[in-house]
Structures are given as structure tokens and as C-alpha cells.
């Protein structure tokens, strides 16, 4: 079978040299992969328990349209999310178009003019800059008289507790904590570290709302930020919790008041969660959540495989090959524009969709530099599917994530290495 497998990889464009290099790296990761499988099994049972508790039935998959009054499937799914993630309530809707929209919705519905938003973990993801008003934009929080304060992480990646204490004041209403690194090479925050930060913030100002941007973090660990004191947890359904099946959507889970505020902002005062048709996508939401723990485990294996491959070749990787994982994103610093682009071309070439397309840097809306994105996905922009992207500027770091199966993630990494090898950008001899 091993010879047949090697031949199949060869047919897909992977040379013997690259394949054997990958096999050696994979063999060293067997015990680590077993731990990931064990965590996935635990999270799978957690999802099933939430579905059984809320009596999910075939009737939940019926299509609603128009106002969407009395949509049993939609309402039941929100109970499932609340129970699965440990919240009092949840808003899970196809009308939430993406992760940035979900975050903007959570912020705009729980902040009022005169309030201040604080990020104690440095600058948030690029697309939130316009939401906050760091970069001026129509409809930003700044336009509504909501101010913003930021405390950067210390050089070693730890929290600047002194700086945070000084930054919290009578106007501080909401603290936003981005779990994943975004387009930065800082460490991703574990649930444990998030809990420590929240406890510190609440010790200074108990009534402050602590919101966690949980994008890319769901099901990576055996617990979620709500279990360590977060008031709100926000994410996208075309990332981890959609399991690759959700075609659109986002979620907000947490304290009932926070979720209700978001619902009134999403629809209208007086309507809230009562309206919002599921439009025939509800079954994919349920089935995607059901599959999510195993899909995330495959993506995690791919990230760890990538880290070990490129670390052995001398590149800086964040997290490194042995660190514990708290999201599915793997950063690789190439320090070289050509190597970064070649990596992305390899990821695209391994895709089941649009594999023949060559990704090129472009001025993508919401970013301050050209961005290159590689993704041959069944759902446009779905970053739980195999993808890689990054701003084309020093240190020329690429951010790799996803893979609906471990085997596809493995092929993508080998294909990225193949592209670099063919252009003499790496040496594996």
C-alpha cells in the first residue's frame, strides 16, 4: 500500500524527495496526533450531548422564509450552541455574514456613546480597524463617540498587567480579547491564559463586559472561553464550528443580556431573535457543528505538520513544532517574498476546487497592504477549508489554516514544499 500511496502522490505532483521528507516528519508526530484524536472524541461527545439534550429532530431541518416566526430549527440550534459552549443564550444566524460582522455586531450592540473599548492584547485583526475607527470608516464606533484604548503585549508575549490596570477607567465598558494571532506572530492565547486575563480585568472593574474573539479556536481545546469567565464569545460559521458545511453565518454566545442586545441590533428594536428566516441552510448548520470536532482535529494535525516541516528547514514558525496548540493557524516567516508566494501557490495547487488558478497579491478591502490568498474552497472564503494567506510585506509571513481532512492538509503542505523545492528556495537534500 505504501508504494501505491507514494505513486498517487507522485501523480499529483509530489516528488519522491519531498514525499519521503514529509513521511519522516509525520512519523515523529504519531503520539501528538493521538492526543488530538482524544480531544476530538471528547468534544464530539460534548456536541452530541447538547443536541440530545435539546431534542434535535428531523423537523428542525425544515425551511423557513419571510419573517421566520416560530422557526423551531433556528431556535433549537441556538439552544444547542448555548449548551455546547456554556452560555446562557446564543445568536446563530445566516444573516451574520462573516466573523468581522459578528464582532462588529457584538461591539456595536453592547457599547454606547461615551463608552470606551479596550484591547489588552495589542492591535486587533486588520478588518476590525475600520470597525473601531482606528482607520476612519463610515459607521465606525468612533463615529458614534466610542473611544478605543490598547495595551500591547510585552516583548515575551505576556500580558502587561500594569499597563492594563492603568488603562481601565470609568469609561471602560467592554474589553475585547482576540484569541488567535491574526496577521501577527504573537502567541495564540490558551483558554487558561484568557481566564487569567479576565479574572484580572474583573478584579479591577467587575461590571466590565469581557468579549472573546474565538475565531479559529473552537474545539481546539476541551473547553471554551465562557467557562473561564468570558461574557461573550464570537465566531464565524465558515471557520471551525461550521465544520466545512455551513455556507455562511456567525454566532454570538454568552450572557443573555449581551446576546439580546446583539439580536436587537441585527434585526430591529422590538423584534430581536423572533425574526430571521433560516432559508434552507439550517441542516448544514447542525451537521457542520456535528462534524466540527473531527474537522478541527484534521486542521490541527495539518498545522502541526506544517510547523515541523518548515522548522526543520530553518524557518521561524509560530507556534513552533512542539508548543501546545490553541487555534488552527500556523504562521511561517519566510523573510522572502518569492518563498511566501510559492507557498501559497502550492496550497492552491492542492485544492479540490480551482486548483488550476494561480493566486496573486491584490489590494483586498479592509487591509493596508496587498494580500495574497490561496483557497480552493467549496464555500467562498471558508478558512476551515485548506487555505493560506498573508500581507505581502516584511517579514513575509504566511498564515496557513484549515483542511477538512488531515489527508488534504498533508497534501497541501507537501505541495507547498514542492513549489519551494522546485525553485531552489529550500534545501532538503
Buried (B, 14 or more C-beta within 10 A) or exposed (E): EEEEEBEEBEEBBBBEEBBEBBBEBBEEBEEBBEEBEEBBEEBBEBBBEBBEEBEBEEEBBBEBEEEBEEBBBBBBBBBBBBBBBBBBBBBBBBBBBBBBBBBBBBBBBBBEEEBBBBBBBBBBBBBBBBBBBBBEBEEBBBEBEBBBBBBBBEEEBEBBBEBBBEBBEEEBBBBBBBBBBBBBBBBBBBBEBBBBBBEBBBEBBEEBBBBBBBBBBBBBBEBBBBBBBBBBBBBBBBBBBBBBBBBBBBBBBBBEBBBBBBBBBBBEEEEBBBBBBBBBBBBBBBBBBBBBBBBBBBBBBBBBBBBBBBBBBEBBBBBEBEEEBBBBBBBBBBEBBEBBBBBBBBBBBBBEBBEEBEBEBEEBEBBEEEBBBBBBBEBEBBBBBBBBBBBBBEEBBBBBBBBBBBEBBBBBBBBBBBBBBBEEBBEBE
